[in-house]
Amino acid sequence: MRSRARAAARADTWVLEVEPALPLPDLVLSFRADDRSPVLDAFLATVAVHCPDTGRHLERLGRPHTREVSEQ
């Protein structure tokens, strides 16, 4: 699979594929409960779309994803 970063790379930027592909490490989200930043909301909405189990956890925490995020 080709990296999207390669298509957006500038002339002075090198983008190299990691071969062989490595599994991703476990990821953890950490944010302040009272943070209502539009950027955080958009990020959490994206996470909820691409990681439905995490989206359900966010909804239980009172952080439903209210923005519709297109899948890319």
FENRA-V577850 format. One record per backbone hydrogen bond with DSSP energy under -0.5 kcal/mol. CO is the residue of the C=O (numbers start at 0). NH is the residue of the N-H. If there is no record, write none. Layout:
BEGIN
co=CO nh=NH
co=CO nh=NH
END
This chain:
BEGIN
co=2 nh=6
co=3 nh=7
co=4 nh=8
co=5 nh=8
co=9 nh=12
co=16 nh=18
co=31 nh=34
co=33 nh=35
co=36 nh=40
co=37 nh=41
co=38 nh=42
co=39 nh=43
co=40 nh=44
co=41 nh=45
co=42 nh=46
co=43 nh=47
co=44 nh=48
co=45 nh=49
co=46 nh=50
co=50 nh=53
co=50 nh=54
co=51 nh=55
co=52 nh=56
co=53 nh=57
co=54 nh=58
co=55 nh=59
co=56 nh=60
co=57 nh=62
co=58 nh=61
co=63 nh=65
co=66 nh=68
END
